[in-house]
Amino acid sequence: MVAVQDFVIPAGQTLEFVVDVRGGPTDLTGYVGSMMIRELRTDADPLVVVDPSNITVNPLTRQVKVTIPGDHTEDYDFRRGVYDLVITGPGGDGWRLVEGRVVTNLAVTRGA
């Protein structure tokens, strides 16, 4: 069962979250994470592709940590979307860990 977690992303602020890997592969060694945000699930082009270097899979704790830096979120010009987080093993097997909705929250006070 895929977990569901929704986010509000304040523009210009870092989004960081950790997901526990429940079930799935017994050994997470060599697994890498990927995450995209799309306006609709069926859209061909993503609004955001999270850099894989910002997704850490820890085989010892069975946790995946995602960090989207503030200098990335400040450029988000969409209002809402959907996302999922997937880990993929060395053999190509993929596991979708979490999915949900994303809403961006643009700052009201900007460069005066």
Residue, then its C-alpha position, 0 to 999 in steps of 0.5 A: m500500500v502506498a502512503v499518502q502525504d500532501f504538502v504545502i511548499p512555501a516558495g523559497q523555503t526548503l522542503e524536507f521529509v523522511v519516508d520509512v520504507r515498509g515492506g518492499p525489498t529486504d535490502l535497500t543497498g544500491y537503491v536510488g530515489s526519484m520524484m516528480i511533480r506533475e499538474l495532472r498524473t496523466d501529463a506527459d511533462p513534469l512541472v518539477v523533477v527533483d534532482p536525485s542528489n537530493i534524495t537519499v536512500n539509507p539501507l540501514t535505517r530503511q528511510v528515504k530522505v528528500t530535500i528540495p532546497g529553497d533556491h529551487t522552490e522559489d522558482y516554482d510558478f505552479r499553484r498545485g500538482v501531484y507527486d510520487l516518490v519511487i525507489t529503484g533497485p540495481g536490477g530495475d525493480g521500482w517501489r512507489l513509497v508515497e504519493g499525494r498533492v502539492v500546493t505552492n504558497l507564494a510569498v506576498t512580500r517580495g523584493a521591495 
